[in-house]
Amino acid sequence: MGNQGRDEDDETTVAALLRAAGPRERPPADAEAAVRAAVHAEWSATVAARGGARRRRWAAAMLAAASAAVAVGVGLLSPVPRTPVADPTVATVVSARDLRTSAGPVAAGAPLARETLLVAAPGGGAVLAWNGGAQLRVAGGSELRLGENRVVLERGAVYLDGDATRVAPFVETSQGLVRHLGTRYAVRVIDDGLRIDVRDGRVAFDGGAGAVVATAGERLAVDGRGVAVRSPVPTYGADWAWSDALAPGFEIDGRRLAEFVEWAARESGRRVRYATPAAGSAAGELVLKGSIEGLPPDLALRAVLATTRFESRTDGAELVVDLRDAGRGGVR
């Protein structure tokens, strides 16, 4: 009587444990068959040796538990999902002319991975959108390698347009490292030296002889030893012509003239000044139509203003905008 009560308690305990374990994923058929065969052999031996209903009930429970264990084991041995590999892309081509990698020509829209070697043929060039938001312009005749947070400039020139809100790469050269501090600047390899022109913001150059900081309107001439000499340089004019020509276009259709003028001035290294308050007010009201696709900023400015009652002139670093004959109509 006592043994029967213990048997019933044992069965109740086993059943409760199996219910608590819940359903399990079925193991592969061959694995389950092997476990069942092994448990059955053990069960047969036990029954033959000792007999008894209680042994048979325990063996059946063992069989069920073993099947569940196989299911768990299979789950544990299943391949662990791998962490996705980080995207190796560091930049995307916005525009390109005679640009190549080791794999062949590169066109607009192409993603560029780190360690990519870029070569722009003389007369060519490219604009790259860096993953962090900055823009990199590549002059014709340049060769550079892309890193995760830098570009290694071997020859030619690059122009970097970034600010405090856009992560931009450093420019590494054989003379040293150029670090942006929220700025627009150009770096050109010259013979065994380097030239860094700062258009806006600040740039730090470290050539091993200590860091040198240059601000807007300054040039750092670096010799082969990495020694930098500071001098003034205009933020506009012939030295910047190549980068200005690569400037991405501005969609004028539906935009105010004042917006377009600000873009044209910024891309030419100047600041806008309206000759009169009336001119500034009118520029803020005039809505443009049409397209300036393919035109560099200076030619685009002339083309657009020619269709309005506005005119412009340059005064050093200023782009001065004024009203012409008030009787002439504008594009609206």
Backbone torsions as a table, in degrees:
resi	resn	phi	psi	omega
1	MET	NA	-45.6	178.8
2	GLY	-62.7	-40.6	-179.9
3	ASN	-65.2	-38.6	-179.9
4	GLN	-63.1	-39.1	178.6
5	GLY	-63.8	-39.9	178.7
6	ARG	-66.6	-38.2	178.1
7	ASP	-60.0	-44.4	-178.9
8	GLU	-66.2	-38.5	176.9
9	ASP	-62.3	-42.1	179.8
10	ASP	-61.6	-44.1	-180.0
11	GLU	-62.9	-41.9	179.8
12	THR	-62.4	-41.1	179.8
13	THR	-64.4	-46.3	179.6
14	VAL	-61.2	-45.3	-179.6
15	ALA	-61.3	-41.6	179.4
16	ALA	-64.0	-40.7	178.7
17	LEU	-63.0	-42.0	180.0
18	LEU	-66.9	-38.2	177.5
19	ARG	-65.2	-40.6	-179.5
20	ALA	-65.1	-33.8	-179.8
21	ALA	-66.8	-30.2	176.8
22	GLY	74.5	173.2	179.7
23	PRO	-65.8	146.4	179.1
24	ARG	-122.1	154.9	176.8
25	GLU	-63.7	134.8	-179.5
26	ARG	-65.1	134.1	176.8
27	PRO	-76.3	169.8	174.1
28	PRO	-57.2	147.1	-174.0
29	ALA	-59.0	-40.5	-177.0
30	ASP	-68.4	-36.9	178.8
31	ALA	-68.2	-42.0	-179.3
32	GLU	-65.6	-40.6	-179.5
33	ALA	-63.0	-39.4	-179.4
34	ALA	-65.5	-42.0	179.4
35	VAL	-65.7	-44.3	179.7
36	ARG	-60.9	-40.4	179.8
37	ALA	-63.4	-42.4	-178.9
38	ALA	-66.2	-43.2	-180.0
39	VAL	-66.4	-38.5	179.8
40	HIS	-64.1	-40.6	179.0
41	ALA	-62.0	-43.1	178.7
42	GLU	-63.9	-39.3	179.9
43	TRP	-64.5	-44.7	180.0
44	SER	-60.5	-42.8	-179.7
45	ALA	-64.2	-40.2	-178.6
46	THR	-66.2	-43.8	179.8
47	VAL	-63.3	-43.8	-178.7
48	ALA	-63.4	-37.8	-174.6
49	ALA	-80.2	-40.2	-170.5
50	ARG	-124.6	-23.5	177.8
51	GLY	65.3	-175.4	174.3
52	GLY	103.2	139.2	-178.4
53	ALA	-64.6	-35.4	-176.8
54	ARG	-64.1	-37.4	179.1
55	ARG	-64.5	-39.9	-179.2
56	ARG	-64.7	-40.5	179.6
57	ARG	-65.6	-40.9	178.1
58	TRP	-64.5	-39.2	179.3
59	ALA	-64.4	-40.6	177.9
60	ALA	-61.7	-40.9	178.2
61	ALA	-65.0	-38.4	177.4
62	MET	-61.4	-39.6	-179.5
63	LEU	-62.0	-45.3	179.6
64	ALA	-65.6	-42.4	-179.5
65	ALA	-65.7	-37.7	180.0
66	ALA	-64.8	-39.2	178.1
67	SER	-62.1	-41.2	177.8
68	ALA	-64.4	-38.8	-179.6
69	ALA	-64.1	-38.6	178.2
70	VAL	-62.5	-41.6	180.0
71	ALA	-60.9	-43.3	178.5
72	VAL	-64.9	-42.4	-179.3
73	GLY	-62.2	-40.5	178.5
74	VAL	-61.8	-39.5	177.8
75	GLY	-62.7	-40.3	-178.8
76	LEU	-68.6	-31.1	-178.0
77	LEU	-88.0	-7.3	179.0
78	SER	-64.2	149.5	-179.8
79	PRO	-58.5	132.9	177.7
80	VAL	-76.4	129.8	179.8
81	PRO	-55.0	131.7	-178.8
82	ARG	-80.1	145.9	175.1
83	THR	-67.2	128.9	-178.6
84	PRO	-55.2	137.7	179.0
85	VAL	-69.6	135.6	-179.8
86	ALA	-59.4	141.3	179.7
87	ASP	-61.2	121.1	-178.4
88	PRO	-76.9	-6.6	-178.3
89	THR	-67.6	130.9	178.6
90	VAL	-113.5	-19.0	-178.5
91	ALA	-157.5	164.1	176.9
92	THR	-128.7	140.4	-179.2
93	VAL	-76.1	122.6	175.9
94	VAL	-86.4	-47.1	176.3
95	SER	-150.1	152.8	-178.0
96	ALA	-154.2	144.4	174.5
97	ARG	-140.0	118.1	-178.9
98	ASP	54.2	50.7	178.3
99	LEU	-112.7	135.4	-177.7
100	ARG	-134.7	155.9	165.3
101	THR	-118.4	-177.8	178.1
102	SER	-63.9	-19.9	-179.3
103	ALA	-88.5	-9.9	179.0
104	GLY	132.1	-168.1	-178.2
105	PRO	-61.8	151.4	-179.6
106	VAL	-120.6	136.6	-179.7
107	ALA	-118.4	168.8	178.4
108	ALA	-57.8	140.7	179.8
109	GLY	94.1	-11.4	-177.4
110	ALA	-72.9	133.3	173.3
111	PRO	-78.9	147.0	-179.3
112	LEU	-122.2	124.7	-179.1
113	ALA	-88.9	159.9	175.1
114	ARG	-61.8	150.3	-175.9
115	GLU	75.9	6.7	175.2
116	THR	-72.9	134.0	175.2
117	LEU	-96.4	121.3	-180.0
118	LEU	-107.8	136.9	176.3
119	VAL	-130.9	120.3	176.3
120	ALA	-103.7	123.1	-178.5
121	ALA	-67.7	154.1	174.0
122	PRO	-53.7	132.8	-176.3
123	GLY	87.7	-8.2	178.2
124	GLY	-96.5	-154.2	179.2
125	GLY	152.9	172.1	-177.8
126	ALA	-159.4	159.2	171.6
127	VAL	-123.5	126.6	179.5
128	LEU	-114.7	139.1	172.8
129	ALA	-97.6	112.2	-179.3
130	TRP	-73.9	149.0	-177.5
131	ASN	-56.1	-33.0	-178.3
132	GLY	-78.9	-3.1	176.8
133	GLY	111.2	-14.7	-179.5
134	ALA	-77.4	166.3	179.3
135	GLN	-118.4	136.2	179.7
136	LEU	-122.7	122.4	177.1
137	ARG	-105.2	135.8	-175.8
138	VAL	-113.9	123.1	-179.4
139	ALA	-76.2	155.6	173.4
140	GLY	-61.3	145.7	-178.5
141	GLY	80.7	17.5	-177.8
142	SER	-104.2	154.3	174.2
143	GLU	-138.0	126.8	-178.4
144	LEU	-151.4	155.4	177.8
145	ARG	-115.9	138.0	-177.5
146	LEU	-91.4	130.7	173.2
147	GLY	-110.2	-176.8	-178.3
148	GLU	-69.5	-38.0	-179.1
149	ASN	-133.2	22.0	-178.5
150	ARG	-158.1	163.6	169.7
151	VAL	-121.7	137.5	178.7
152	VAL	-100.8	109.6	-176.0
153	LEU	-91.2	115.3	-179.8
154	GLU	-90.3	-41.6	178.2
155	ARG	-156.8	162.5	179.6
156	GLY	87.5	-148.1	-174.3
157	ALA	-148.5	152.2	173.4
158	VAL	-134.0	153.9	177.4
159	TYR	-125.7	126.2	-177.2
160	LEU	-112.8	128.0	179.0
161	ASP	-116.9	103.7	179.6
162	GLY	-145.4	170.4	175.4
163	ASP	-147.8	-170.7	-174.6
164	ALA	-65.5	-20.9	-177.6
165	THR	-95.4	-6.8	-176.9
166	ARG	-121.9	122.8	-179.9
167	VAL	-72.7	127.9	-177.4
168	ALA	-124.4	152.7	179.2
169	PRO	-76.8	156.4	169.2
170	PHE	-78.1	160.0	174.8
171	VAL	-112.1	116.6	-178.8
172	GLU	-101.8	133.8	178.3
173	THR	-132.4	173.3	178.7
174	SER	-68.7	-19.5	179.4
175	GLN	-88.8	-21.5	-178.4
176	GLY	158.4	-170.8	-174.7
177	LEU	-110.4	133.3	177.7
178	VAL	-106.5	121.5	-178.7
179	ARG	-114.8	128.4	178.2
180	HIS	-80.0	150.3	176.7
181	LEU	-126.3	44.7	-177.1
182	GLY	80.6	81.8	-165.6
183	THR	-163.9	177.3	168.4
184	ARG	-127.3	127.8	-177.8
185	TYR	-156.9	163.7	178.3
186	ALA	-122.2	143.4	175.9
187	VAL	-124.5	129.2	179.0
188	ARG	-131.3	131.1	175.1
189	VAL	-82.3	125.5	-178.7
190	ILE	-127.7	113.4	-178.1
191	ASP	50.8	-119.0	179.1
192	ASP	-102.5	18.1	-178.4
193	GLY	-125.6	-161.1	-171.4
194	LEU	-152.0	147.3	174.9
195	ARG	-130.6	127.6	-179.5
196	ILE	-120.2	116.6	178.8
197	ASP	-110.4	127.7	-176.7
198	VAL	-104.9	121.1	-179.0
199	ARG	-93.2	-34.2	-177.2
200	ASP	-155.7	146.1	178.0
201	GLY	77.1	-145.2	-177.5
202	ARG	-138.0	154.5	178.4
203	VAL	-135.2	140.1	175.6
204	ALA	-113.9	132.2	177.0
205	PHE	-117.6	129.8	177.9
206	ASP	-121.6	107.6	-179.7
207	GLY	-107.7	16.2	-179.9
208	GLY	96.6	-16.5	179.2
209	ALA	-103.5	20.5	-178.1
210	GLY	103.5	149.9	-177.8
211	ALA	-75.3	140.1	176.8
212	VAL	-121.9	130.3	-179.5
213	VAL	-106.2	132.6	176.5
214	ALA	-119.3	146.3	-179.8
215	THR	-114.8	179.0	-177.8
216	ALA	-53.2	133.3	180.0
217	GLY	84.4	14.8	178.5
218	GLU	-122.2	151.2	175.7
219	ARG	-121.0	139.7	171.8
220	LEU	-110.0	116.5	175.0
221	ALA	-97.3	117.0	-174.0
222	VAL	-110.9	129.9	179.1
223	ASP	-89.0	-177.9	-176.9
224	GLY	-64.3	-18.0	178.5
225	ARG	-89.8	-2.9	-179.3
226	GLY	87.7	12.3	179.0
227	VAL	-87.3	127.5	-175.5
228	ALA	-105.9	137.7	176.1
229	VAL	-119.2	128.0	-176.7
230	ARG	-91.2	141.9	175.8
231	SER	-153.7	161.5	179.5
232	PRO	-76.2	152.5	176.9
233	VAL	-150.5	139.4	176.8
234	PRO	-64.8	150.5	177.0
235	THR	-89.3	7.1	-177.9
236	TYR	-142.0	171.0	173.6
237	GLY	104.7	-162.6	-169.8
238	ALA	-61.2	-34.9	-177.8
239	ASP	-64.8	-21.6	-176.8
240	TRP	-105.5	0.8	-172.7
241	ALA	-57.2	-40.3	-176.5
242	TRP	-65.5	-40.3	-179.5
243	SER	-74.6	-35.4	177.2
244	ASP	-62.6	-38.5	-178.9
245	ALA	-65.6	-24.0	-179.7
246	LEU	-90.7	-2.7	-176.6
247	ALA	-56.6	129.7	175.8
248	PRO	-58.2	146.9	-175.3
249	GLY	-67.1	169.8	179.7
250	PHE	-121.4	125.5	179.1
251	GLU	-79.8	106.0	-174.7
252	ILE	-85.0	-22.6	-173.1
253	ASP	-60.6	119.4	-180.0
254	GLY	83.7	2.5	-179.5
255	ARG	-99.9	155.5	178.1
256	ARG	-75.0	147.7	178.0
257	LEU	-58.6	-37.5	-179.0
258	ALA	-60.3	-37.4	178.0
259	GLU	-65.1	-45.0	-179.4
260	PHE	-63.7	-42.5	179.9
261	VAL	-62.5	-39.8	177.6
262	GLU	-61.7	-42.8	178.6
263	TRP	-62.2	-48.4	-178.1
264	ALA	-61.5	-39.8	179.1
265	ALA	-66.8	-44.9	-178.7
266	ARG	-61.7	-43.6	-177.3
267	GLU	-71.3	-14.4	177.5
268	SER	-105.1	6.3	176.4
269	GLY	78.8	22.8	-179.3
270	ARG	-121.8	174.3	174.3
271	ARG	-120.2	151.1	-175.0
272	VAL	-87.0	139.1	169.6
273	ARG	-137.2	125.0	176.7
274	TYR	-87.2	135.8	-175.9
275	ALA	-64.1	-32.6	-179.8
276	THR	-141.5	157.7	174.6
277	PRO	-58.9	-34.5	179.7
278	ALA	-63.0	-39.8	178.8
279	ALA	-64.8	-42.1	178.4
280	GLY	-63.7	-41.3	180.0
281	SER	-65.5	-43.7	-179.2
282	ALA	-65.4	-37.5	178.8
283	ALA	-65.4	-30.5	178.9
284	GLY	-76.2	-15.1	-178.8
285	GLU	-100.3	-27.6	-174.2
286	LEU	-72.6	125.2	179.3
287	VAL	-101.9	129.5	-176.2
288	LEU	-92.5	156.9	173.8
289	LYS	-136.5	156.7	177.6
290	GLY	107.9	-156.3	-176.5
291	SER	-150.3	148.3	175.5
292	ILE	-121.8	24.9	-176.1
293	GLU	-55.3	132.6	176.7
294	GLY	88.1	-5.2	-178.9
295	LEU	-98.3	134.7	173.5
296	PRO	-68.1	162.9	-173.7
297	PRO	-52.6	-44.3	-176.2
298	ASP	-66.0	-43.8	178.7
299	LEU	-69.4	-36.6	178.1
300	ALA	-62.1	-40.4	179.7
301	LEU	-62.7	-45.4	179.3
302	ARG	-62.1	-43.7	-177.4
303	ALA	-63.7	-42.5	-178.0
304	VAL	-71.0	-47.6	-177.6
305	LEU	-64.2	-26.6	178.9
306	ALA	-64.7	-20.9	-179.7
307	THR	-95.7	5.5	-177.4
308	THR	-125.4	-175.9	175.9
309	ARG	-98.0	22.9	178.2
310	PHE	-105.9	157.8	173.2
311	GLU	-141.4	163.2	-179.1
312	SER	-141.2	159.2	173.7
313	ARG	-149.9	161.9	177.4
314	THR	-106.2	142.7	177.1
315	ASP	-134.5	87.0	-175.3
316	GLY	63.3	-121.6	-178.3
317	ALA	-86.4	6.6	-178.9
318	GLU	-107.5	142.7	169.6
319	LEU	-105.8	110.1	-175.5
320	VAL	-95.9	125.2	-178.1
321	VAL	-115.1	133.7	-177.3
322	ASP	-141.3	167.3	175.1
323	LEU	-88.6	138.2	172.4
324	ARG	-87.3	-154.6	177.8
325	ASP	-50.5	120.5	-176.8
326	ALA	-62.5	-16.1	-179.0
327	GLY	-81.2	-9.8	-177.7
328	ARG	-86.3	133.6	-176.8
329	GLY	-79.1	162.5	178.6
330	GLY	-116.9	171.7	177.3
331	VAL	-85.4	125.0	-178.2
332	ARG	-127.1	NA	NA
